[in-house]
Amino acid sequence: MIRRPPRSTLFPYTTLFRSKNYTVTVGKDLRVEVHYGNDRVWQSSSDEPPRVTIETGQRETADLLLSDASSVTLENFTEGPYHGRAMRLSGYDQVDVELALVFAIKQPSDETTAELLVQIEQLGGQDTVRSVEHLYRFEKPVAQGGYMVLPHGSGYLIPADCPSELPGRGLTGGLIGARWSMPIFGMVHDDQGLCVLVETWWDCDARGEHVPRNRSILDFNWNASLGKLAYPRRFVIRFGQGMDYVAMAKHYRQVAKSQGLVRTLKEKARELPAVDDYVHSVLYRATQWEDENLQASLDDIQKLKDMGMPITFFFPKFAIYWQQWLHPNPKKSSWPKIVEYEKRARKLGTQIQCMMIHAQQLKPDDPTAAPGTYDEDRIALDERGRPAGSAFVSTYDALDRLKHVLDYVDAHGFKLDSCYLDTYSAHAVPPEDFSSRHPPTRRQNFQAQLVCL
């Protein structure tokens, strides 16, 4: 580990933005402060200022303050509605990197909000930035009241007087898209709100903490992509008077819709009519394929139909893993019997839904897997070329495998209206694959999942 030099004094207290009510500034150690009138309403952590971890050509690691740069060049920055400054940072002790740190303001449409774009990327140098920590970390004393907004599941509000330490036994942080379900985080105290929308969310390790009778914390850290900070990491912080969690949700929806990320069910149904049928039906779920229970399930469905209920039949599981779907003789039944049962269910006017686990592969000696479907090349590799140790396989052929399964069952005469595609769990992500033949990044992993869905 390379020791960092004394702290730099290159960063004076510089005003970034001033409106009628808000002033956003960057100060010593690149700390951000936000004033509303004469009151300081938000500030990034002074105990944990932004840091950067750099790997040298000798594979030594340097942990430095981002503000330890001995050379700083300021340039104007403009991107759409955002205007500000880009700082070129270099001259770090014992390492050779050049970074660009951007602060840019979006002129508000009213005097009750302000938006700050923060972006960092490696521009050059012989050494490699492996991560950026605490860019930024916000701490709210519980004495200020209010609450914290965390996108876990459908969303959590953590009040300032919450008596429990968070996350408790759970993970302190984790990647957005896995540990966190959405890229929106927030804090509220008094009538002031802070909302963070993470644009490059797939490589962001966000941490949410609550220390009872002390403080609540949001901390944003940026991971490498296949070992490098290969593209700009960025997020937008929105400050607002009277901005509560409802206003944050509406803001995120508006931003997501402008980016083409939001479609209503009606819009989806115009493209795929089965969506409308599925939404307006009752899901009748059978469990495993058991011959003695097949007729009973059909009898239940008939009773529900007689009561006027439209039914989607979650088909009994004759196969779960994608390799089992490809077996010429499924263990629990046979294709002719499976197809015959599906047709009997359809005569009752039901839709058919099945389940498939797509992100893993069974071992080559598993008798339930179709012969020849195991491929060692699907095992993701770490930076040293060793198996990554994940339960998930590499996503490089995910779409091709899914198409192969669907074509195979269709050729047998089995028809699906919808599929419970158990692709990747909500608490983990498929690993980056450092294989020289097919190296998908985290972002490409998520893209592969969406294409399959």
Phi, psi and omega in degrees: 000129179272130179285143179279152176282176177301156183296143181280155174243027184282348187251097177286172179282100191246128178285130178263322189206139176217128173236195181299324186242328187252143170228125178247127183229158172242129183239208183301141182060024177064026176288142178258135175232143179235124177249139171247108191065235179264000185260132173279117185256334178214149173205147174282165188294136173272336179281330181234074178288168182301136180231162179225136177253125187236135176255127180274172178298337178270011180063024167276155182245131177248129177249107189234154168290140178299330181276006179280003179297137178267353179229126181227127176239130180260136177226151174290147180228130176220131175211108183058233181279358184264132179226134180183217184232145171249126178262121172270118185248128178205186180076031175285145184293125173071006176225159182237094175218155171232127183242155172238122179244122186251135168235121182219143185250139171262123180297128185285154175278348176215180184265005183261356181225162171208147180232134180239121174268128176240131183216141176221142175207157173271125180268328184184192183107157182281337182263172191238127173284122181263332179193159173234126184249148173060038175245081003239167176242124179245134181236127180245115176300139181294339178297340178282350181074203179077210185198172177242143180251121180236132182273057176266121184064235179274359178115140180233142169252122181253101182292155182299330181267016177303124184280349184263141174285135178240139012273009181068238180274353183278187180285135176292318180225192179159170184283141172291138186099349177229283177298322181245138187274341181217160182267037181235130180225156181201164173220148177221135167215146185050234178252021183249134178238148175233122182234125180252122173250116183270113183282315178262067193284336190293337178246021181259123174263102182260141183235131177239124182227152174220123177251110184306138179063017181227284186198162170245147191225134166242128187223124184247125183231149190238120183271161175288158173245112188050044173088000184222157170272073198276356180206164182294133171264135186207152172209164180240129177256124177253126176253139182205138172281130181074014181273104177262188184294331177293316178296325177296316180297318179294322178296315180296319179297319180296316179295314181297321180294322179294338179265006179075022184264356183239127172227137177285164177297326178297319179295319178293323182292331177295328178276325183222094185303334181299336178299316181295318178298320182293315183298325184265015179248165174262134181272116173259120188247119169269163181259236181288156176290113176227120186307321186288347182256356186296313182293324180298323178296317179294324178295319178298316180299319179298320179297318180293322177295321178296337178272003177088017182264125171288139189237136162253124184265112174283102191299140178302143190281095172274343176206151179236300180288149184302328179291330177290327177296333183270000183288133180295336178225085181309141189303319187274348183198209176218157183299317178301320181289321179296315181294320180297321179291322178298319180293324177296321179293322181293329178296340176274001177084028181261157164270157182246128175235141177230171179245142177215128172269118192248344190265359181232167173226142179286156181295156184296338180266007180284119185290343181276347180276143178298135180303138175082005182268344178284135179221115182298336181293343178282349180285119182294144181252147174275187185297335182264009177081014179261158176305136186288348177078022180260151174287343182268147176270167177298148184268005189299330181244022187301313183293319180297320179295318181296316178299320180299316180296311183296321177294323182295311182290327178295322179295334177276356179091007179270125185249132179247139171264327179207159182226129171280091187272097181280081187278294184222140188291166182275359182242003181205164178235155174298145186287155167298144182247112182273012177301137180290341182276326183205083184265080177286138175277177175299317180299318179293329174299312179296321178298321178296320177299314182295321179297319178296318180293000000 
